[in-house]
Every structure is written in structure tokens, then in C-alpha cells.
């Protein structure tokens, strides 16, 4: 039976095929995005760069196009074929990931990272919109939770495979190995995934909404902004840690690249994958009784992350660090599905991709753009002229930044106070069903 035949005769099976396909794409999205973090120590040494320059490459260089281009792409995704946008974007970021292996200096790597960000901007907003047309309102959070597993699983593959490749083959070859397969997946995605009818599960108009109308609706939606700011601060801490924990472990402890990739991948990434699933399940289970749980769950799990990460970073023994790291790493995955699932339920079908892009713009310009760059800047500031305290400077910088999670938890709590009203907005005929 063809894929189109499955879509017609067994829609329940086909939508899971679509979800699985989007999960694979998002996994490659994060492998290509985070592989730089694993490779940055040999890149820094070969290209003779500072921590500040590495922070810019890890954060701002990627975030500039990722955030800016995401808005027009999302506008297009609310009007044109979303599958074509995702496939083209996957091909672009895969090419630029491979091109990163050819960089000979800071600026060449900078422009390669810009290209990766440009391509990856076309993934999540149309993917979220697609899932909203394959799953109803009460299933979307779990669907997005499965899709969001691409973050930790992509990170795990990047850590483990990247550590082995850089130690046995080289950092340039690592970019080729993770980048080029994306071209094949881009073609398969276009063949397998079919564009669904917009708003199939919603009792409202599915026509694209004009920009000013979208913007006006979002400005009045307090929950949307509380989620966006809270998510941006959570992401700031998360991207800072994901960008700099491998260098921290390499500088502080006597560990090889392969050892860091395997051990830290198991304690830092696997729990996040579990937490991502838990977050989606908890939110949909408790949210049936009270919509406030979609915000209270991220608030509760996020607030414990700051003290746990801080304590772990003070450990002189790597085994103690990794043992403590498991709990906050699990908590780090819980917020994804409740937040992104709620965003889809807070707006009409015709503005979902654009609303998702606005949310991601705020989340990523602050989280992805500032997080790694801030740690790099602080580490460079604290490092002595002779670089004798380079490891201690990075540890101090990370220990400062993790306290941002306390502030992010407060914004999730504020969202819990308005989510019921905004979920059942006046302009959506009783709200999204």
C-alpha cells in the first residue's frame, strides 16, 4: 500500500507516520545545531579563537538568521505548502552544516553558522502547524512531546557520535558526516508527508489571518507572552549549558572526547528525553481537570533546576557532578510540550505557524542568541591573561547563568493565572476544541 493509500484508508496509522517523520527531521535539526558544541574545543585550538568568539559562533551567529528569517517563513507556512517549506529548509541547513567543515577562520565559520540558522528557521513553525492538523487539541501536547524528543535524542547522538568522530577522524569530517544525510531525508520527507487540510479539528475559520490581525490578537494574549518570556529564559540556561558543558568537562576533568560524549550524553540527555515525554503526558492528563496545569507543570519543574545545576557545577569529582545532574536534566525536558502545545491551542488555525514563529523568535533571540554568547563573554572576562584559570573561569560563568531558571519559573506561574481566559478566547467561538 502506498503512503497516500495509508493516508486515505488508515488515517490513524498515517498520522503516526507523519509524526515519526517530523521527529526524525527534528532530530537531525538538533544534531546539526548542537554538533558545534561537541567540536568547539578542537575548532578553538585550530582556528585560534577566544571563548567569546566561540560563544558568538555557538549562539548569536546561528540565532541571527534563525530568528529573523523564521517570521517570513512562518507567514508563508500559514498560506503555502508546509511540507515543501520543511523539506527545502532541511536541505539548506544540511548543506551549510557540511560547509562548516571547510571553514579556515572565524568569519568563514560565522557565515556557515548563519546558513545553518537560516535553514533551520523553516522547521518548527510549519511542523507545529502540521501536527495541529493531524491531532486534535487534547492530543497535540503529546504529539509535540514526541516531536520534541528530537531535541534530547539529537543532542545525545551529537554528543556520542561527535565525541567519537572528533577523537578518531577529525572535527571537519564530523560536519560532513552529520550534514550530508539530511539531503536524502529532505527528499524522503517531501515524498512521505502529505499536506493536510488546515483546521480539520477546529470549529473556526482556517483562512490565513493578516499580519496586523495576528499581531493584534497576540498583543492581547497575556499567556502567550508569559510563555514566550519564560521559555526564552529557560532556553537561555539550556543553550548555555549545552554549548559549554563539553568544554567544561574537558577542561576540568581528565576525560577524553569520546568519554565525555558517552557519559555526559547518558546523564545529561537521556533524562531530558524522559522529561520531555513526562511533560507531555502530565500536561494532557492534568490539563483535562484544570488548564492551569499546562503552565504550573513547567513552573514547578523549572524552579528546581537552578539550585541543582549550581550544586553539580561545584563538584570536583565528575561522578558526583553526573549523579546530581540527572534530576535537573530530567526537569529540563518537561517544559517543551506544555508550552509549545499550549501556544497552538491559544490561537486560531490560520495564525498557528506565525504565532509559533513569534514565540520561537522571542525564545531563540534571547535563549539561543544570548545564552552561549553570555557564557563565552563572562568566561573571557574572568580568564587571566596567561589563561592559567581558564577552567575555573568557565565554571564560574556557568554557575552564574544557571540562576536564570528561577526567573523563568516565575513567568510560567504568571501564565497559569491567565491561561484559562486566553485558551477560551472571545474570538474563537468558545475556544479551541
Helices and strands as residue ranges (DSSP letters): H 3-9, H 11-47, H 51-58, H 60-77, H 82-100, H 106-120, H 124-134, H 137-168, H 171-192, H 211-219, H 222-252, H 257-268, H 270-287, H 293-313, H 318-331, H 335-345, G 349-351, H 352-382, H 390-401, H 404-416, H 419-423, G 426-428
